[in-house]
Amino acid sequence: MRIAGAGSAFPPHRYRQQEIAAALAAQWGRKLPHAGAIELLHSHCGVDWRHLSFPLDSYVELDTFGKTNNAWIETALGLGEQAICRAITPLGIAPDEFHSLFFTTVTGICSPSLDARLVNRMRLSPNVKRVPIFGLGCVAGAAGIARAADYVRAFPDEVAVLLSVELCSLTWQRDDVSVANLISAGLFGDGAAAVVIAGAHTRFAGPEVVATRSTFYPGSEQVMGWDISERGFRIVLSPDVPKVILEHLREDVDVFLGEFGLTRHEIGSLIIHSGGPKVLEAVQQALEVPRAALEASWQSLRQVGNLSSASVLLVLQEALAHARGAPGSWSLLAAMGPGFCSELVLLRW
């Protein structure tokens, strides 16, 4: 199985972090715990720019879950189509020529799911096998690659596409001034990414998916996720996320690599979900690598924020475009998310 290509798409509304913080401070006003709370928290998110689905002054009109979710559907369809086209077109793949579509999101819902609506919109094959995935959050980019690789392992003559669309700004809670929501409103952005995973008997080149590993940490479901109600998606974000990474990631990686006679020192590059400064610092500490080893993840965080499941796919796209490994070299792709859980993908160039 090989990762043949990747593409991404973003809404046209791009703002500096300071602009977003000022707009949210004006919206929340006296509800904030103290003056300057948003500016202070947002300045520590490691984010310089973010794309938003709508102009900043339009969000006040999205005052119900129904309106917000309808806005999510409309925007996600356009971005999803763009991301898929940007992934498949350079490879000479027509929209009706790939065999399976894996779709992941954690920021909106619809039935028929977005992948079904894209079949009609893009004139995909009526026989395309659809696998919508909801609820995995930030880990879903890596998990989606793993599940798509499982698929093409079984069908080596076929090609699968993984699509992630995350419109995190449409989950902002206007009545929630908890620290978790204030941080969330400063960290997460909007965008989409798609990856093409090709079977071993196809004509496509790219890094080989050698193995994958899913790990669930029992009793940790309150570390990250959503509380979903008539108001929409309310963030659950514990300060224990870095602690969980520090407690588990090193051992998980060492055991995983050890099964293939490898050590961390033999991994040429790391493709890590841009979870936020504390997450990336915890990964650096756990894996005993310098900050420069995760520079692509830090850069993605600065330029677009945390895009939940799409983030690790953006870092992968950057690696495919500008940082391909030497033939035979190894990369490790990893993400963590609600559960709490991790997903590891071992790649060989």
KOLBAMAR-377417 format. One line per 3 residues: number of its first residue (from 0); for each residue x, y, z of C-alpha. Coordinates in steps of 0.1 Angstrom, whole numbers, plus 5000, padded with zeros to 4 digits. Layout:
BEGIN
NUM) X Y Z  ...
END
This chain:
BEGIN
0) 5000 5000 5000  5014 5034 4991  5004 5070 4998
3) 5002 5084 4962  4993 5120 4968  4975 5146 4990
6) 4956 5178 4986  4940 5205 5008  4915 5233 5007
9) 4907 5263 5029  4879 5288 5032  4888 5323 5017
12) 4884 5341 5050  4919 5342 5066  4926 5362 5098
15) 4955 5370 5120  4951 5355 5155  4949 5389 5170
18) 4919 5398 5148  4900 5367 5159  4908 5373 5196
21) 4896 5409 5194  4863 5399 5177  4856 5371 5203
24) 4865 5394 5232  4839 5419 5219  4813 5392 5215
27) 4817 5377 5249  4823 5411 5266  4816 5411 5304
30) 4811 5373 5305  4848 5369 5304  4866 5360 5337
33) 4888 5390 5334  4897 5417 5308  4923 5405 5284
36) 4916 5368 5290  4911 5359 5254  4941 5378 5242
39) 4963 5362 5268  4951 5326 5261  4952 5331 5223
42) 4988 5345 5224  5000 5312 5239  4983 5289 5212
45) 5012 5290 5188  4989 5302 5160  4995 5332 5138
48) 4968 5328 5112  4936 5308 5107  4910 5303 5080
51) 4874 5306 5090  4843 5294 5071  4827 5329 5072
54) 4836 5365 5078  4841 5372 5115  4811 5395 5117
57) 4788 5368 5103  4791 5343 5132  4766 5362 5153
60) 4739 5352 5129  4745 5315 5135  4725 5315 5167
63) 4711 5279 5166  4726 5245 5162  4704 5240 5131
66) 4717 5271 5114  4753 5263 5123  4751 5227 5111
69) 4735 5237 5078  4763 5262 5073  4787 5233 5080
72) 4772 5211 5053  4773 5238 5027  4809 5248 5034
75) 4821 5213 5039  4808 5201 5005  4827 5228 4987
78) 4860 5223 5006  4857 5185 5004  4853 5186 4966
81) 4883 5209 4962  4906 5188 4985  4897 5156 4966
84) 4903 5172 4932  4936 5186 4943  4947 5152 4955
87) 4936 5131 4926  4940 5154 4896  4979 5155 4896
90) 4978 5117 4896  4956 5115 4865  4927 5100 4885
93) 4892 5110 4874  4865 5115 4901  4848 5083 4890
96) 4879 5061 4890  4888 5056 4926  4871 5027 4944
99) 4866 5037 4981  4860 5070 4999  4868 5073 5036
102) 4854 5104 5052  4862 5118 5086  4850 5148 5106
105) 4841 5157 5142  4826 5192 5136  4793 5186 5119
108) 4768 5159 5110  4744 5150 5082  4726 5120 5068
111) 4731 5111 5040  4767 5118 5051  4789 5142 5033
114) 4806 5114 5013  4772 5104 4999  4765 5140 4989
117) 4799 5142 4972  4790 5112 4951  4762 5133 4935
120) 4781 5166 4934  4813 5152 4919  4798 5124 4899
123) 4818 5097 4916  4813 5061 4907  4779 5048 4918
126) 4798 5017 4930  4822 5036 4952  4825 5021 4987
129) 4818 5048 5014  4831 5047 5049  4820 5077 5069
132) 4838 5080 5103  4826 5104 5130  4839 5109 5165
135) 4876 5101 5163  4886 5138 5164  4922 5147 5160
138) 4934 5110 5158  4911 5104 5127  4936 5116 5101
141) 4961 5089 5111  4934 5064 5118  4918 5071 5084
144) 4951 5064 5066  4954 5032 5086  4918 5020 5078
147) 4922 5030 5041  4955 5010 5040  4936 4980 5055
150) 4912 4983 5026  4937 4984 4998  4957 4956 5014
153) 4926 4935 5008  4920 4950 4974  4955 4956 4960
156) 4942 4966 4925  4922 4995 4940  4926 5031 4951
159) 4911 5047 4982  4907 5083 4990  4906 5096 5026
162) 4889 5130 5031  4889 5150 5062  4868 5182 5066
165) 4869 5201 5099  4852 5234 5104  4861 5241 5140
168) 4849 5277 5140  4814 5264 5136  4816 5248 5170
171) 4823 5280 5190  4799 5283 5219  4789 5319 5225
174) 4777 5313 5261  4806 5292 5272  4835 5312 5287
177) 4852 5282 5303  4890 5281 5299  4886 5250 5276
180) 4863 5269 5252  4884 5300 5252  4915 5279 5244
183) 4896 5260 5217  4884 5292 5201  4921 5302 5199
186) 4936 5270 5187  4913 5254 5161  4908 5265 5125
189) 4889 5254 5094  4900 5234 5064  4900 5201 5045
192) 4926 5176 5033  4925 5145 5012  4950 5117 5008
195) 4952 5090 4980  4961 5055 4993  4969 5031 4964
198) 4970 4993 4964  5003 4974 4958  4992 4963 4923
201) 4984 4999 4910  5008 5021 4890  5012 5047 4918
204) 5044 5055 4937  5049 5070 4971  5058 5060 5006
207) 5047 5025 5015  5024 5020 5045  5044 4992 5062
210) 5023 4988 5094  4998 5006 5116  4990 5005 5153
213) 4959 5016 5172  4962 5021 5210  4933 5029 5233
216) 4940 5041 5269  4911 5028 5291  4894 5051 5315
219) 4905 5083 5296  4874 5093 5277  4870 5126 5297
222) 4904 5138 5284  4891 5151 5251  4859 5152 5231
225) 4825 5169 5228  4794 5173 5250  4767 5175 5223
228) 4733 5192 5231  4707 5215 5216  4734 5241 5216
231) 4757 5221 5195  4793 5209 5202  4808 5219 5235
234) 4845 5212 5239  4858 5188 5264  4896 5195 5267
237) 4915 5184 5298  4949 5199 5307  4959 5162 5311
240) 4964 5157 5274  5002 5163 5275  5005 5141 5306
243) 4988 5112 5288  5012 5117 5259  5042 5117 5282
246) 5030 5086 5300  5023 5065 5269  5037 5076 5236
249) 5074 5066 5240  5066 5031 5250  5039 5028 5223
252) 5064 5039 5197  5093 5018 5209  5072 4986 5211
255) 5057 4993 5176  5091 4999 5160  5107 4970 5178
258) 5084 4946 5160  5102 4956 5128  5137 4956 5143
261) 5138 4994 5144  5145 5021 5170  5135 5057 5171
264) 5169 5067 5160  5164 5050 5127  5133 5071 5119
267) 5143 5097 5093  5113 5120 5098  5082 5125 5120
270) 5048 5134 5107  5029 5145 5138  4995 5160 5143
273) 4997 5198 5151  4978 5195 5184  4991 5227 5200
276) 5022 5239 5217  5019 5217 5248  5010 5187 5227
279) 5040 5191 5204  5063 5198 5233  5051 5166 5250
282) 5057 5146 5218  5092 5161 5216  5100 5152 5252
285) 5084 5117 5249  5103 5108 5217  5135 5126 5228
288) 5138 5147 5197  5147 5184 5192  5121 5210 5182
291) 5134 5210 5146  5123 5174 5142  5087 5186 5144
294) 5092 5219 5125  5066 5209 5098  5040 5204 5125
297) 5049 5237 5142  5047 5255 5109  5013 5241 5101
300) 5001 5252 5136  5013 5287 5130  4998 5291 5096
303) 4963 5274 5100  4959 5263 5136  4949 5229 5147
306) 4925 5214 5121  4916 5183 5142  4917 5152 5119
309) 4930 5172 5089  4962 5185 5107  4984 5154 5103
312) 4973 5152 5067  4985 5187 5061  5019 5178 5076
315) 5019 5147 5054  5011 5168 5023  5041 5190 5031
318) 5064 5160 5034  5052 5146 5001  5057 5180 4984
321) 5090 5192 5000  5105 5167 5023  5105 5132 5007
324) 5128 5108 5023  5156 5090 5006  5147 5056 4991
327) 5145 5030 5019  5143 5056 5047  5116 5055 5074
330) 5090 5080 5086  5065 5077 5115  5031 5094 5112
333) 5012 5098 5145  4982 5115 5160  4963 5113 5193
336) 4926 5121 5200  4894 5114 5219  4892 5080 5236
339) 4919 5089 5246  4939 5070 5220  4968 5071 5196
342) 4974 5059 5160  5008 5052 5146  5016 5046 5109
345) 5050 5034 5098  5061 5046 5063  5090 5035 5041
348) 5101 5057 5012
END
